[in-house]
C-alpha cells in the first residue's frame, strides 16, 4: 500500500470518518482527483458525511459531531478568505452602493444614539484598540509621542509640501504607476514620514539641539539627498489605491528596502558631543517578519 494509502480501508476510515476530513481535503493532500477518492469511498462502503443516521449507528454520536464540527470550521475559514478578497479595504459604498450604504450608516447611528457607555466600558474599548490591536499599527518603530514639543504640523507644512511639489515637477506631472499625465499628481512617500521624523528627532536629541527649526532643516537635508529613492509621483487614483488596506504589506516591503537610509541617524554621536559613560542600547526596526537590528555603541 506504500504510495497508495487510499486503497487501505483502515486508513481511509481513519481519515474520512474518525478525523472527519472531506474528500476534497484528502484529494489536495494526496495530489489526486477528488472523483477517484470518491470512487474508493464507495468501494470501501463508507457512508457520506451527510448520512447522519448511518454514521451514528456504525461509529457513534461523537464521531458524527466531530465531522460536523470540522465541517463548520472548514466553512468558517473559507468564508473568511472570501470576505477578505471581496470586502477588505473597501468602503460601504463600494460594497453595497450609495443608497444601501447610507441606510446601513443610519441604522448604526440610530442604534448608538442616546446610549450611555460606562467609563469602564470606554477604558476596555480603548485598551482593545491600542498598540498591535489598532488597525493603523505599523510595527512599533518608535513612539513619536516622545517628541511632543516638536511642531509636527509645521514640519509637514515646510517639508512635505515643498518636496511634493518638487517631485511632481521633476517627473513632469506624469504618474509613475499608470503613466497618465495630470495636474492632480502628487508625491507618495515610500519611506513613511513618521519613520524619517523619529530617526531625525532621535539624532538631534542625542546632540542636544532638538527643536522644530533643526528638525525642518535636517528633514530638508535628508530629502535633498534621497528624494529620488523615497518619493514617487502618483496620480490621485493610484495614490488612493496604494494606500488601501490590501496593499499594506506591499508598502511595508518597500519601506524595509529603504530603511537602511536611516542608519546614519542612529550612529554614535560625534566624539566632542558624546558623554563619558554613553553606551547606547540596540534599536529595532521591526515590520512584520523582517527585523533590522542596529547596535549603537561608543566609538573608540
Secondary structure as UniProt FT lines:
FT   TURN            2..3
FT   HELIX           5..7
FT   HELIX           9..13
FT   HELIX           14..18
FT   HELIX           23..30
FT   HELIX           34..44
FT   TURN            49..50
FT   HELIX           52..59
FT   HELIX           61..87
FT   TURN            88..89
FT   HELIX           92..96
FT   HELIX           98..112
FT   TURN            113..114
FT   HELIX           119..128
FT   HELIX           131..133
FT   TURN            135..136
FT   HELIX           144..147
FT   TURN            148..149
FT   HELIX           152..155
FT   HELIX           156..160
FT   HELIX           161..170
FT   TURN            171..173
FT   TURN            176..178
FT   TURN            183..184
FT   STRAND          186..189
FT   HELIX           193..206
FT   TURN            207..208
FT   HELIX           212..230
FT   STRAND          231..234
FT   HELIX           236..242
FT   HELIX           245..247
FT   HELIX           248..258
FT   HELIX           259..266
FT   TURN            271..273
FT   TURN            276..277
FT   STRAND          282..287
FT   TURN            288..289
FT   STRAND          290..295
//
